[in-house]
Structures are given as C-alpha cells and as structure tokens.
Amino acid sequence: MPVPPTGRVPAVRQPGPETATPTRRAAILALLFLSLFWAAGPAAAVLIRSEAGDPEVRAILKHERDGRAWVYYQGQRIHVIPKMRLDAEWSVEDIRRQSILFHRTSTHSFVEMKLSCAIRAPYHRGWSFLGHPLGLWEALELVGRGFGFNVVMNFQAGGSVLPHHHAESLERMLLRMLPPHHRFAIAGPVLLVLPVHPAGENWTDVLARMKQLDPESLAIRYPGLKKAGSLLSRGDDIQFVLRQIALGGETPLQFPKDLHFPVYASCKDIPFFQILAKVVYVNQCFIIEREDGLEIMPFPRQVQPVLSPPAPELLIAGPEEPQMGWGPQPPAPFDPEGAGWERLPPGLPPMRAGPSGRPQDSE
C-alpha cells in the first residue's frame, strides 16, 4: 500500500447501519413497524368507516370497571358488553365513553362506531349514560345490569328517557333519569320501579303488601323454588312468564285464564321464590297457597286485567312439558264409525204421513 506524503496509514472504515444498502434499511424499517403493530393491538389497527347495514350505537353506559350499550342491528335491539359476538361477521371489541370498537371478520378490520347524539357531555365523571332517546325499560335494563342489580318494573310504568347523565351511584342515576311521576325502591338485590298511582293505587301500598309476604316461606312446601334461576322478559305475557317459573322452579302454578299483562323483569342467578314474588306483587297480584300448588290472583282493587265474575276459569302450569295451552296442537283423530254413528242411505230422507194423509217433515 503506498504511503501518503504525511506518513500516516488511512483507517479502514467498517460497514455499519450508515453504510447499509437500501434493501437492508427497508427490511429494518419493516421489522420495526410490525413490532409496533403487534405491541399496540387493536388500537393501532386499521380503522374503516361504518356503512349502511352496520350496527348502530343507541346508548352507552360506561364506567372504569364496566361498560355496556344498546346496539340496533338487523332490526333487533341487542344489549352488548365487551368481547360479545353479534353474529359471524361482527363482534364487540371494546366499549368506550362515546363509541364502540367493533371487529369485522370478513375484512379482518376494526370499525369504530361513534355515538352521534345531539347532547354531548361536558365532562366524564363516575358513571356516564349517554345516547339517543330510549324507552324506560331499555334504560332500566342497561342501568340495572351495569350497577349489578336485578330489575322488575310495573307493567303500567313507562315513558321516554334521554340519556345524558353522570352519577356516582345507582340512586343518583335513577333520580336524574326517571320520568315524572315514577318512583323506585331497592329490595335486597332487586330494583323495583313503579308509577306513583298504578291503577289508582298508591305505590307505597303496593310495596307494603309485598312486605307482608316472606318469599322464602314459599319454598318450605316447594323446595324447587330455592333453585337459582334467571329471567329476562321484555314485555312477555304473564302467563308465559309463570310457565317458565313453574318449569324452572318445579312448582305447579295456577292463574286465571284471562290474566294478561306484559312483564318487564331482568333477574340473574337468584332463587325462583324471589323472582316469583317480585314479578307477582310489583304487578299488583298476590299468591295464595293451595294444597295442589300456588295460585296467582290479581288484587281486587286493580283495574286491569278484568276478571269475569263470579269465579275465573283457572289454568295450571306444571313442572313438565308439554303443558296445556303451551302452543298449537293438531286436532285429535276421530272415527265416526268407531263412535257408533250410522251412515244415512243415499237420497232424501223419507217423509212420514200426517193425520190427513199428506206427507209432513220431521218438524
């Protein structure tokens, strides 16, 4: 190697990142991008806009430890929670204060559905309940399950609720969201909601009548009522609900044939005697213990449903299936000849002669 005039040997430069080829630099950048994507998860995934036919967010109840919402999808109202799948295409990834992050299976992408309501919250503290106008039962089901309470509502209660509230407790949330002339009471793990004057009766009288019954005493003769059960009724007929309780609690129940009103109840993992007592007494009925089962009758002062005097015809729901009146049944086969009927000969029937010799008919 020729020595320069200064007498120093030039240093040999080792290859490093600054001397790497463009292909190597691109590979390093790709590895860095993939590592960031895997570490961030869904928050760093590609978000696409919602389209027609996608799930629609109607209301969100959010807290640091819980989140749930009402979603309208394919003509149905769905009460959703995180990690819940709607169908093979959509699943709920996360519920936020004012939006829901969905995962779409067909495109392997995430879609953020925002809550586009007219009234926006100026702040977020504690529990936030935001959304479009809802029916009273929709709001109660969402709030009750969010705070960890079972809910039973009188069938004459109702109204519209505009969710735009914040609260630290269930009591404060209910005071802010309930429509006028409605009251609530908490009986153990069950939230009860009634109008002030259901069917002309004071709501406190309904609760006083319910306190006179010890629900656990019903399980002394019918131990099946001690079993824990769940009930979700969004307006089902009382007869259908009583049949469910009779089947799950293994207890025969009797009720008037013309007893009809919608039932609004959301109960999870509580004894059947609690479900039966709350549903019956909140809707202004009462329970009578008979030798062959429990009889459910409406309170005499109640206006609806009207019972036909003097005594209603009773239906019996037992702890077995199928039950009478459960659904449509084919007609029973009938054999006229086996019943002893004789076939008429062909032609007109003979006419017997009258006293004057003229023929007359059978009349």
C-alpha positions in Angstrom: 0.0 0.0 0.0 1.5 3.3 -1.0 2.3 5.6 1.9 0.9 9.1 1.6 3.4 12.0 2.0 2.4 12.7 5.6 3.5 9.2 6.6 0.1 8.1 8.1 -1.8 5.0 7.1 -5.5 5.7 6.2 -8.1 4.0 8.6 -10.2 1.2 7.1 -14.0 2.0 7.6 -16.1 -0.9 8.8 -19.6 -1.4 7.3 -22.4 -0.3 9.7 -26.0 1.0 9.6 -25.0 4.2 8.0 -23.3 2.3 5.1 -26.1 -0.4 4.8 -27.7 -0.9 1.4 -31.3 0.5 0.7 -32.7 -3.1 0.8 -31.3 -3.7 4.3 -32.7 -0.3 5.5 -36.2 -1.2 4.2 -36.1 -4.6 6.0 -35.2 -2.9 9.3 -38.0 -0.4 9.0 -40.5 -3.2 8.2 -39.5 -5.1 11.3 -39.9 -2.0 13.4 -43.3 -1.3 12.0 -44.5 -4.9 12.6 -43.2 -4.9 16.2 -45.1 -1.7 17.0 -48.3 -3.1 15.4 -48.2 -6.3 17.4 -47.5 -4.4 20.6 -50.3 -1.8 20.2 -53.0 -4.3 19.3 -56.4 -3.1 18.1 -55.7 0.5 18.9 -53.1 0.6 16.1 -55.1 -1.5 13.6 -56.6 0.0 10.5 -59.9 1.6 11.2 -62.5 1.9 8.5 -65.7 4.0 8.3 -69.1 2.5 9.0 -71.5 1.8 6.2 -75.2 1.2 5.8 -76.3 -2.0 7.4 -73.6 -1.9 10.1 -74.5 -2.0 13.8 -75.9 1.3 15.1 -75.0 2.5 18.6 -78.0 3.9 20.5 -76.9 4.3 24.1 -73.7 3.7 26.2 -73.4 3.2 30.0 -69.7 3.4 30.8 -67.6 3.2 34.0 -63.9 2.4 34.5 -64.8 -1.2 35.6 -67.8 -1.9 33.4 -69.2 -0.9 30.0 -72.4 -1.9 28.2 -74.6 -0.5 25.5 -77.7 -0.8 23.3 -77.0 -1.6 19.7 -79.5 -1.8 16.9 -78.6 -4.4 14.3 -80.7 -6.0 11.6 -83.9 -4.8 13.1 -83.1 -6.1 16.6 -82.2 -4.4 19.9 -79.1 -6.0 21.4 -77.7 -5.4 24.9 -74.0 -5.8 24.3 -70.9 -6.0 26.5 -67.2 -6.2 25.6 -66.0 -9.3 23.8 -69.5 -10.2 22.8 -70.2 -11.6 19.3 -73.3 -10.4 17.4 -73.0 -12.9 14.6 -70.4 -14.5 12.4 -69.5 -11.0 11.0 -69.4 -8.6 13.9 -68.1 -8.8 17.5 -67.7 -6.1 20.1 -64.0 -5.4 20.9 -64.3 -2.5 23.3 -66.9 -0.1 24.7 -65.7 3.5 25.3 -67.4 6.6 26.6 -68.8 7.8 23.3 -68.0 5.0 20.8 -67.8 1.2 20.4 -65.0 -0.6 18.7 -66.2 -3.5 16.5 -64.2 -6.2 14.8 -65.3 -7.2 11.3 -64.4 -10.8 10.4 -64.7 -10.7 6.6 -62.3 -7.8 6.2 -60.2 -8.5 9.4 -60.5 -4.9 10.3 -61.8 -2.7 13.2 -64.7 -0.3 12.9 -65.3 2.5 15.5 -69.0 3.3 15.7 -69.4 6.7 17.3 -72.4 7.8 19.3 -73.8 10.7 17.3 -76.2 12.3 19.8 -77.4 15.9 19.9 -76.4 16.5 23.5 -72.7 16.0 24.3 -71.4 15.5 27.8 -69.3 18.5 29.0 -67.3 16.1 31.3 -66.9 12.5 32.3 -67.0 11.5 35.9 -68.1 8.2 37.5 -70.8 6.5 35.6 -71.8 8.2 32.3 -75.0 7.4 30.5 -75.3 8.9 27.0 -77.3 8.2 23.9 -80.5 8.6 21.9 -84.0 8.6 23.5 -84.9 5.2 24.9 -87.9 3.6 26.4 -88.0 3.4 30.2 -87.4 -0.4 30.3 -84.4 -0.2 27.9 -82.8 2.4 30.2 -83.6 0.4 33.4 -82.2 -2.8 32.0 -79.0 -1.2 31.0 -78.5 0.8 34.2 -79.6 -2.1 36.5 -77.3 -4.6 35.0 -74.4 -2.1 34.9 -74.7 -1.4 38.7 -75.2 -5.1 39.4 -78.9 -5.1 40.3 -81.9 -7.2 39.2 -84.8 -5.1 37.9 -88.6 -5.6 38.0 -90.9 -2.8 36.6 -94.6 -2.4 37.0 -96.4 -3.0 33.6 -98.1 0.4 33.8 -94.8 2.3 34.2 -93.4 3.8 31.0 -92.1 6.9 29.3 -89.1 8.2 27.4 -85.6 8.6 28.8 -83.0 10.9 27.2 -79.6 9.6 28.4 -77.2 12.4 29.2 -76.4 11.9 32.8 -73.4 11.3 35.1 -73.7 9.8 38.6 -71.6 8.1 41.3 -74.3 5.7 42.5 -77.4 4.0 41.3 -79.7 6.1 43.4 -78.4 9.4 41.9 -78.6 8.0 38.4 -82.3 7.0 38.9 -83.2 10.3 40.4 -81.9 12.0 37.3 -83.2 9.7 34.6 -86.7 8.5 35.7 -89.6 10.2 34.0 -92.0 12.3 36.1 -94.5 10.6 38.5 -92.3 7.4 38.8 -90.7 6.0 42.0 -88.1 3.3 42.8 -87.3 1.1 45.7 -84.4 -1.3 46.3 -85.4 -4.6 47.9 -82.2 -6.6 48.5 -80.6 -7.3 45.2 -83.8 -6.3 43.2 -84.6 -2.8 41.9 -88.4 -2.1 41.8 -89.8 0.7 39.6 -93.5 1.8 39.7 -95.6 4.7 38.8 -96.9 6.9 41.6 -100.5 5.7 41.2 -100.7 2.3 39.4 -104.3 1.6 38.6 -105.4 4.2 41.1 -103.5 2.7 44.0 -100.7 4.4 45.8 -97.3 2.9 45.0 -96.4 2.7 48.7 -99.4 0.4 49.3 -98.1 -2.0 46.7 -94.7 -2.2 48.4 -96.4 -2.6 51.9 -98.4 -5.6 50.6 -95.3 -7.1 49.2 -93.5 -6.8 52.6 -96.2 -8.9 54.2 -95.0 -11.9 52.3 -91.8 -13.8 53.2 -90.8 -15.2 49.8 -88.6 -17.9 51.3 -91.6 -19.4 53.1 -92.9 -20.5 49.7 -90.0 -22.9 49.4 -91.0 -24.8 52.5 -93.6 -26.9 50.7 -92.0 -26.4 47.2 -88.2 -26.8 47.6 -87.7 -26.4 43.9 -88.2 -22.6 44.3 -84.9 -22.5 46.2 -83.0 -23.2 42.9 -81.2 -20.2 41.4 -82.7 -19.1 38.1 -82.6 -16.3 35.6 -85.4 -14.4 33.8 -85.3 -11.8 31.1 -88.7 -10.6 30.0 -89.0 -7.5 27.8 -92.8 -7.5 27.6 -93.7 -11.2 27.6 -97.2 -12.2 28.7 -97.6 -13.0 32.4 -98.9 -16.5 31.6 -95.7 -17.3 29.6 -93.5 -16.0 32.4 -95.4 -18.0 35.0 -95.0 -21.2 32.9 -91.2 -20.5 32.8 -91.1 -20.1 36.6 -93.2 -23.3 37.1 -90.9 -25.2 34.9 -87.7 -23.9 36.3 -88.8 -24.0 40.0 -90.6 -27.4 39.7 -93.7 -26.0 41.2 -97.3 -26.1 39.9 -98.9 -22.7 39.5 -102.5 -21.7 38.9 -103.7 -18.5 37.4 -106.9 -17.1 35.8 -107.4 -17.9 32.2 -108.0 -14.2 31.3 -105.0 -12.9 33.3 -102.9 -11.0 30.8 -100.4 -8.1 31.1 -96.8 -7.6 29.9 -93.9 -8.4 32.3 -90.7 -6.4 32.4 -88.0 -8.1 34.5 -84.3 -8.8 34.4 -83.1 -11.3 37.1 -80.0 -13.3 37.1 -78.9 -16.1 39.4 -81.4 -15.5 42.2 -83.8 -18.0 43.8 -87.0 -18.7 42.0 -89.1 -17.7 45.0 -87.6 -14.2 44.8 -88.4 -13.9 41.0 -91.9 -15.2 41.5 -92.7 -12.9 44.5 -91.3 -9.7 42.9 -92.9 -10.3 39.5 -96.3 -11.1 41.0 -96.5 -8.4 43.7 -95.0 -5.5 41.8 -97.6 -6.0 39.2 -100.4 -5.8 41.8 -101.2 -9.5 42.2 -100.8 -11.8 45.2 -100.0 -15.5 45.9 -102.4 -18.0 47.6 -101.0 -21.3 48.9 -103.3 -24.2 47.9 -102.9 -28.0 48.5 -102.2 -28.7 44.8 -99.9 -25.7 44.2 -99.6 -21.9 44.3 -102.4 -19.7 42.9 -101.8 -16.2 41.5 -104.7 -13.8 41.6 -104.9 -10.0 40.8 -105.5 -7.7 43.7 -109.3 -6.8 43.8 -108.6 -3.1 43.6 -106.7 -3.4 40.3 -108.4 -2.1 37.2 -106.6 -4.4 34.7 -106.8 -7.2 34.0 -110.6 -7.5 34.5 -111.8 -10.9 35.8 -115.1 -12.3 34.7 -117.4 -12.9 37.7 -118.2 -14.9 39.7 -115.1 -17.1 39.6 -112.4 -17.2 36.8 -111.5 -20.3 35.0 -108.0 -21.4 36.1 -105.1 -22.7 34.0 -102.5 -24.9 35.6 -98.8 -24.7 34.7 -96.8 -27.7 36.0 -93.1 -28.6 36.1 -93.2 -30.7 33.0 -93.5 -30.2 29.2 -95.6 -30.1 27.1 -98.2 -28.2 29.1 -101.8 -27.4 28.2 -102.1 -24.2 26.3 -98.3 -24.1 25.7 -98.7 -23.9 21.9 -100.7 -25.1 18.9 -101.6 -28.7 18.8 -103.0 -30.9 16.0 -106.7 -31.9 16.3 -107.3 -35.3 17.9 -108.2 -38.1 15.4 -111.9 -39.0 15.3 -113.5 -42.1 13.8 -117.4 -41.7 13.3 -117.9 -45.4 12.7 -115.9 -46.3 15.8 -118.1 -44.0 17.8 -121.3 -45.9 16.7 -122.6 -43.4 14.1 -124.7 -44.9 11.3 -124.3 -43.7 7.8 -127.5 -42.4 6.1 -128.7 -44.1 2.9 -128.2 -42.1 -0.3 -131.1 -39.8 -1.4 -133.6 -37.7 0.5 -134.8 -38.9 3.9 -138.3 -40.5 3.9 -141.2 -38.3 5.0 -143.9 -39.8 7.2 -147.6 -39.1 6.5 -149.6 -36.8 8.7 -153.1 -37.2 10.1 -154.7 -36.1 6.9 -152.7 -38.4 4.8 -150.4 -35.7 3.5 -146.6 -36.1 4.0 -145.0 -33.8 6.5 -141.4 -33.2 7.6 -139.8 -34.2 10.9 -140.7 -30.9 12.5 
